[in-house]
């Protein structure tokens, strides 16, 4: 599969019940998070998510070229693995950015005083 055809793949079939459970779980995490400090850290969370999404968006073409060179992108399951790996990559970056903002900056005295 050519690098230009990354979006022409079929995601594995997942039961609608599993999808609904995943969506409800995601909403529950957002709701519980809003009561446990997400409102106070809203700007930090939005910044971490936006920055990690931008980094992932910019890194995706290189990942696609690397997957094509390694013949991972030749199959539909390889594309699913590539996209899943990029999801993990972006989630790890968002978590790390949030950690740097909330913990490291306060440890070195760069956090704004409340």
C-alpha positions in Angstrom: 0.0 0.0 0.0 1.4 3.4 -0.9 1.9 6.1 1.7 -0.7 8.2 -0.1 -3.4 5.6 0.4 -3.2 5.4 4.2 -6.8 6.5 4.6 -8.1 3.8 2.4 -8.3 1.0 4.9 -11.0 -0.8 6.9 -10.9 -0.7 10.6 -11.6 -4.1 12.3 -15.2 -4.8 12.9 -16.2 -4.0 16.5 -19.5 -4.9 18.0 -21.7 -1.8 18.5 -22.1 -2.8 22.2 -18.3 -2.6 22.7 -18.3 0.8 20.9 -21.1 2.1 23.1 -19.4 0.8 26.3 -16.1 2.5 25.2 -17.9 5.8 24.5 -19.7 5.7 27.9 -16.4 4.9 29.6 -14.8 7.8 27.9 -17.6 10.1 29.0 -17.4 8.8 32.5 -13.7 9.5 32.6 -14.4 13.1 31.5 -17.1 13.6 34.0 -15.1 12.1 36.9 -12.1 14.1 35.8 -14.1 17.4 35.8 -14.9 16.8 39.5 -11.4 15.8 40.5 -9.5 18.8 39.3 -9.8 18.9 35.5 -11.7 22.2 35.8 -8.8 23.8 37.7 -6.3 22.5 35.2 -8.5 23.0 32.1 -6.0 25.2 30.3 -3.1 22.8 31.0 -5.2 19.8 29.7 -6.3 21.7 26.6 -2.7 22.8 25.9 -1.3 19.3 26.4 -3.9 17.7 24.1 -3.6 20.4 21.4 0.2 20.3 21.4 0.4 16.5 21.4 -2.2 16.3 18.6 -0.1 18.8 16.6 3.1 16.8 17.2 1.3 13.6 16.2 -0.1 15.2 13.1 3.3 16.5 12.0 5.0 13.1 12.8 2.4 11.0 10.9 3.8 11.5 7.4 7.2 10.2 8.6 5.6 7.3 10.4 3.7 6.4 7.2 6.9 6.6 5.1 8.7 4.4 7.7 5.9 1.9 7.7 5.9 1.8 3.9 9.6 1.3 3.8 9.3 -1.6 6.3 6.4 -3.0 4.3 4.1 -2.6 7.3 1.7 -0.4 5.3 1.3 -3.1 2.7 -1.7 -4.7 4.5 -4.8 -3.4 6.1 -3.8 -4.9 9.4 -0.4 -3.1 9.1 -2.2 0.2 8.7 -4.4 -0.6 11.7 -1.2 -1.3 13.7 0.3 2.0 12.4 -2.7 4.1 13.4 -2.9 2.3 16.8 0.8 3.0 17.4 0.3 6.7 16.5 -2.7 6.8 19.0 -0.4 5.4 21.7 2.3 7.9 20.7 -0.1 10.9 20.9 -1.5 9.7 24.2 1.9 9.3 25.7 3.0 12.7 24.5 -0.2 14.3 26.0 0.4 12.6 29.3 4.1 13.6 29.4 3.3 17.2 28.5 0.7 17.4 31.2 3.1 15.9 33.6 5.8 18.4 32.7 3.4 21.3 33.1 1.8 20.3 36.4 4.7 18.5 38.3 8.0 19.6 36.9 7.2 23.3 36.5 6.0 23.5 40.1 9.1 21.5 41.3 11.4 24.1 39.8 9.4 27.1 40.8 8.0 28.0 37.4 4.3 27.3 38.2 2.1 30.4 38.6 1.3 31.2 42.2 -2.3 30.7 43.2 
